[in-house]
Every structure is written in structure tokens, then in C-alpha cells.
């Protein structure tokens, strides 16, 4: 009888999407910290953390696109 299920998903698509989104998040965070820009730092933190909680590659990429679109909108509004 199995009491605990392994929560780690080793699907290659999920791992690749997580690596891509996390890398973009790291770059956004470093750029935002270096330039003193809060929206880029916040987007970088969000992009780096949420892939730990999403186990579907398409949903992960969709959320990442939405976060980047919100960042683009914030920058266009002058933040």
C-alpha cells in the first residue's frame, strides 16, 4: 500500500518549460535589481517561483506569458 505519492513530475516538457521560465525570471530579477526597477524584480521573482507549483507545461508557459505581458504593460505605463 502506497501512503505517499511522489510529487515530482519528470516529464521532459515540464522540466524544459520550468527551466525556460525560471531562466527568464532570473534574468528579469537580476536586471531589475541592477537597474533599481521594481516591476522587473517582481516579475523575476514570480517567474522564478511559480513553476514549482504548476505541473502542466502549457499552463506554465501561459502563466509566464501573462506575467511578461503584465510587465510589458507596467513598463509602458511608466512604472
N, C-alpha and C positions, 0 to 999 in steps of 0.2 A: 504494500500500500504506500503510495507516494503522498507525503504530507505537504511538501512544498514544491511548487513548480519553479523551474529556473526562469527568472525574469529576463535574462539576457537573450536577445534575438540576434542570431548570427547570419541573417540574410545579407548577402553581399550588397544588394541595392540599398538597404537601410544603413549599412556601415559606410558605404560610399557617400550617400546623401548626408549622413551625420558628419563625416569628415569635411565635406564641401561647405556645409552651413557653418560648422564650427570654425573653419579656417577664415571664412568671410567675417564672422563675428570677431575673431581675434584681430584681424586687420582693422576693422572698424573701431574696436576698442583702443588699440594702440594709436591709431590716427587721431581719435578724439582726445585721448589723454595728452598726446604730444601737442596738439593744437589748442587744447583747452576748450573743446567743443562738447557740450553735454549731450546733445542728441545722438552724436556718433558713439559716444561712450555707452549710452543707454541701449542703443540698438546692438552694439557689440556684446554687451552683457546678455541681452535677451537671446541673440543668435547663438551665443556660446552655451547657454544653459538649457534651453527648451528641448534640444534633441535628446536629452536624457529621458524625457517623459513621453516622447512620441515614438511609436513603433511601426509607423507606416511611412514609406519613403515619399509617396505623393503628398500626403498630408504635411510631412516635414518640409518639403520644398514649397508647398503652398503657403504655409505659415511664414517661412523665410522670405518669400516674395512679398507677402503682405507687410512684414516688418520693414523690408527695404523700401517698399512703396510709401509707407508712413514716414520713414526717414527722409526720403526724397521730398515729400510734401512739407515736412517740417523745415527743411533747408530752404525750399522755395518760398516759404512764408517768412523767412528771415531769422529763424532761430539759430 
